Amino acid sequence: MSEPLALTLGQKFELERMNRAIDATADPQALRGLAKQLLQAWHSQKAATQWVMRQQLGSPARVPTELGLDTIGFDDPLPGPDEMKAEEG
């Protein structure tokens, strides 16, 4: 059986550094930009994980949703770009 997922010491330090940067930022525009960067990074990591799993499984289909790689814990889907622009305007 494989080990549970764990962060390396370097990853833990980077996480703490980013947490402190977020806590020190009072500018809503800067926080919005940071949130967008983190969202992009999260989706990139999710896509990379799915690609690796497809390579290992030898399957051209998407990784099944039972593995939990399509969800982020929200009941409702996130708004699309057009919906987000409507909310801002």
N, C-alpha and C positions, 0 to 999 in steps of 0.2 A: 504494500500500500504506500502511496506517496505521502510526503510530508505536507502539513497544512501550509497554506500561503503565508509567508512572513516577509516583512520588510527587512532589508539589510540595514546595517548601522548607518551607512551613508544616506540611504533613503529616509531613515528616521530623522536624521539631521536636516535634510532638505525639506522634509515636511514641517518640521519645527520652524525652520527659517521662513517658509512661506506663510505659516500660521501667524508668525510675529509680524510679517509685512502686512498681512491683511488686517490684523488688529491695530496696527499703527496708521492705517489709511482711513482718513475721515472723509475724503472727497468721494461722493457718490459716483461721479463719472469715472474716476480711477478704479473704484471697486467694480463697476459695470464692465469696464475693459478687462479687468483681471478675471472676472467671472466668465466672460466670453472666451478668453484664452484657456482657462481651465476646462471649459466645456469642449472646446476643440481638441484639447489634449486627451480628455476622457474618451471622446468618440474615436480618435485615432488609435488609442490603446485598445479599445473594444474591437475595432476592425482588425488590428494586428493579431489580437488573440484569436478571433474567429478564423483568420487566414491560417495561423499556425495549426489550429485544431483541424481545419479542413485538410491541410497537408498531412497531418499525422493520421487522420481517419481515411485518407484517400477518397474523400467524397466531394463532388463538385457542388453539392447542395449547401444551403446555409446551415450553420450549426443550429441544432434544434433549440427552440425557446425553452425547453425544459432545463437547459443548462443555465438559464438565468442571465444570458449575455445580452438580451434585448431590453431589459427593464432596468429602471433606476429607482424603483420603490414608490412610484407615484401611481395613483389610481387613474388619473386622467392623463391623456397624452399632452406633451408639451406643445405650446403654440408654434405654428410655422412662421417663417420670416414675414409673410404678409400680415398675419395676425399680430405679430410683435410690432410692426410698423404702425398698424392701426391703433394699438394701445398707446404708443409713444405720441402719436399725432393728436 
